[in-house]
Structure formats: C-alpha cells, structure tokens
Amino acid sequence: MRASELDPAQFEDMRPYRDDEVRAVLDRLIADPEMSHTVAHFLVPKLARLEGPLAWLVRQFLRFELRNVKDVRGVQEIVEKYIDKIVNRTTAGLSISGLDRLPRNRACLFVSNHRDIAMDPAFAIVAMFKEGHQTSRIAIGDNLLTKQFATDIMKLNKCFTVQRSSGSRRQKLAAATKLSNYIYHSIVNDNEHVWIAQRAGRAKDGLDRTNPALAAMFAMTKDRDTPFADFWRKLHIVPLSISYEWDPCDGQKAKELYITEHKDEYRKAKNEDLTSIAKGVVGHKGHVHTAFGTPIEGDFHDVNSLAEEIDRQIVGNYILHPTNLIAYELIYGSVAGLPVGYPSKPWEPQAHTGMREAFEARMRKIDERWRDKAIQAYANPVVSRLAFE
C-alpha cells in the first residue's frame, strides 16, 4: 500500500479524540474522583488532602469551567489559560525563539529534546497557539496511560499513543510501522503538525542526542522508489530545543541513573511516571526557553546524517543557563566564550555568586550517592555545546 493510501481506520486505537467525542469525555472526567483530587492539588495544594466537601466543590468548578467546551479547540483554550498560570507560578519567565521561521501553510514534524514528560510539548504548543499556528499532535508512550483520567486529558489535547510495552520482535516491528504510518498520515494527509521526542524517555543525563533508530522509523513508510532525502523533506522536520534553568525532577533522575548503573534494572514505583508529571508541572523551573529550529531541507541520505543535523540544531539552539555553567565549572573548571541566558550575554562567573550558592545548596539536598550525576546532568548541555563548536 502506498503511503498516500493509508487507511485511517488502522489508527483508531492510538489517535487523539475527535471533536465529536469531546463532550462525552469531559463529562466522564468531571465525574472521575481522581480527576477532582488532581485538580484540587493543583489549585489549592494546602487543602488537597481534604476529601468530601472539597471534592464536591472541585467537581462543581470543573462543570462550570468546561460547560461551554464542545471541541478540541475549546479544550486547548482552557489549557492555555492554565499553562499561563503554571508559567506565572513555577517559572521566572518563558521565552520563545524561531517561531517566525515556522511555515504556516504546511504541517511539520517537530523532533524535540526531552526533559519533562508533560511540559516540553505543552510550552511549545501553547507558544504556537498564542501566535495563531495550528497546534500539534503529540506522541506519548503508552506507559503513561495507567489512569483513565490521564488518558482522557492527554487525548483531549491531541496526544496519540506510542507502544512502549514489551512484545515479540514481530510485534515491535508492527508497532513501529504503524507509528511511522500515522506520523506520515498526520503530516501529509491530515496536514497536522506532530511533536515527538528525539529518543525514548527523558534525557536524564542532560545529553540531548537523537536516536538514529527514530529517523529509521520515520522512513518505514517510504516506498522503494523515493530517495531518503526526498522522503524526509515531505515530513518538514523541525528540530525543537527546550531548556530549563532548574529541573524539578533532577534528584529523581539522578537516582534512576545511579541505580541503573549499580543494579541490573531500575524498577519504577507504581504510577511513578504520573508522579513525575505532577512534579514537573508544579515544581520551580526558573527561566524556560523554547527554540524552534530551521526546517530541514538538505540532502540527508541516511539516518545517521539526519540524526546529526537534528542534534546540531537542538544543541546549537539550546539556551545555556547559569546553572549549566556553574555545574560545568564545578566538574571541569572555568570555561570562557560561551553565551548564557536569553537574550544571551557573555558568561561572567562573578556576576552569578548568588546563583552559585543556590545551586550548591540545592545539590547538597540530593543524596550524596547520586549527587554527582545530578551535577553532571546540569553540566552536560555545556559539554554538548563545546563538542559541536
């Protein structure tokens, strides 16, 4: 079957919700006790443990807030309002660059570095929403869909599922082919943007590198007669960089890296991914920057060269924060000639003594067994930048 002849029916189990499904899903969410508890924790965290009357009040609030929402656009108008609250409450500012290079007449495939499960795509898509661009479909792992209310929230916001669960080699190949087909179908046939992380899972070590297997997956839809470079140009790939001054999950990521290094396997606690989502949403992030790269139009004839170009843009557009330079100096010594912040300024260590004290105090709160891994994760964006210069 040619890529242009893909049957949309094959994507029923992975696609986002359609406009005609929105109202019924919202009514289900309003009635879900776990949804009420989650909203209470976000709105009034000091009172979130109170049950009974508070849960009833939250349900009434949700019913009122969502009373006129009938389609996905309406959902995202509500989401934009709460992302603004998150920005005001948990960041020192959100800045955006590169949106002026984003084409408005065609869909793009955004390949992004990945630091936070929910906020990476949320910040980028809200920026697009505010500038009048169509928002993006978002690839999420099925490991995040352990709760019905979480599944509903994600699929209302144009998320589609990527199969991450174990299976036979044949099943994994079938899942990868289906994902490739859906990405192509979304961009070329539906003219819908797609957001996907550059590799499975967050970059817990702070090293943003594209897995060449991802580029190979994109090409699984390609027919034999189409050159790789021509096929990738159809997808209009745009690298996307997001950088956080502070990572709310830095200690947990370092712990996972340490345990993985010292034991056979890191075993996640029940609903650990949902806990990480919550922590990433409500935790302090400092300054956050999202940078849209330049659409890739060059002649990249193999998966490795395409992955390298994506990495070049992601690393080159990544905004280094004082926390990154401070961590680098703690490990490697002084570094000169690198820009910091947005708009960028030359790095001057003496101008950031207060931040250095805050960083060292934060690191002291992390278990000494994996503290070095947390510091290294903050330093690695500097390591990457130096490697690409």
VENDA-V945836 format. One record per helix or strand. SS is the DSSP state (2 for helix, 1 for strand). FROM is the first residue (numbers start at 0). LEN is the number of residues. If there is no record, write none. Layout:
ss->SS from->FROM len->LEN
ss->SS from->FROM len->LEN
This chain:
ss->2 from->2 len->3
ss->2 from->7 len->4
ss->2 from->18 len->13
ss->2 from->32 len->11
ss->2 from->44 len->3
ss->2 from->52 len->13
ss->2 from->71 len->19
ss->1 from->90 len->7
ss->2 from->98 len->3
ss->1 from->108 len->4
ss->2 from->118 len->12
ss->1 from->135 len->6
ss->2 from->141 len->3
ss->2 from->147 len->9
ss->1 from->158 len->4
ss->2 from->168 len->21
ss->1 from->192 len->5
ss->2 from->211 len->10
ss->2 from->227 len->8
ss->1 from->236 len->8
ss->2 from->249 len->13
ss->2 from->271 len->11
ss->1 from->285 len->7
ss->2 from->302 len->15
ss->2 from->321 len->11
ss->1 from->338 len->2
ss->1 from->344 len->2
ss->2 from->348 len->16
ss->2 from->370 len->18
